[in-house]
Amino acid sequence: MLSRRTAALAGGWGVIVMTVFYFFAELFVFQRLLVPGDTLATAENILANESLFRIGILGFVIVIVCDIIVAWAFYFLFKPTSNALSLLSAWFRLVYSVIFLVALFNYLKVLELLGEALTSEVVLAITESIESFGKEWSLGFVFFGIHLTLLGYLSLKSKDIPKIMGVLLLIAGIGYLINTVLQFIDPEFNHLIFQMTGWGELIFVLWLLFVGIKQIDWTQHKI
């Protein structure tokens, strides 16, 4: 029998590990190697640091694996509140994870292209692959935003979780949705306020791991 406490720990630490690997891959790998607007410089950077680029891809794979674990764990955590909504929320996160994984294949294609001579056609193909990664991944945030919005609603309905955590999750989910939709309408849109709302999930799991784990009576539910 799986306890909700185990699910809470798995989900909480899953988000922490995911966050660490995401920022490592994004800040210390891709932002160093990918030069916006200069595909040739990007190609030269990756060729000179191919192992680092591969490590960045592996970091994103770990993020995806953690996303799947978190979807599973949060389903069990919120199952006593509403089995149907918890399952629906988990499926939205899983769909997001699949979209992220499919988008990541564009970076693998970049590695394949860099094995060829850097002709103008190859450089164009590299540009398209890098841009496709961003576009495809951003589409997944629609599903991720719905996932967080459902988690926020479940948190508000839960007897175990403070309402403020539900509010933060709702804000995070709605922020992702608004930001993704507006960027789809206007690719140049990039408002900091909608990016900052995503911290709601991290605040929730920090509360869950260091406060909630001690306050909630986990013995009430076995799943």
Secondary structure, 3 states (H helix, E strand, C coil): CCEHHHHHHHHHHHHHHHHHHHHHHHHHHHHHHCCCCCHHHHHHHHHHCHHHHHHHHHHHHHHHHHHHHHHHHHHHHHCCCCHHHHHHHHHHHHHHHHHHHHHHHHHHHHHHHCCCCCCHHHHHHHHHHHHHHHHHHHHHHHHHHHHHHHHHHHHHHCCCCCHHHHHHHHHHHHHHHHHHHHHHHCCCCCCHHHHHCCHHHHHHHHHHHHHHHHHCCHHHCEC
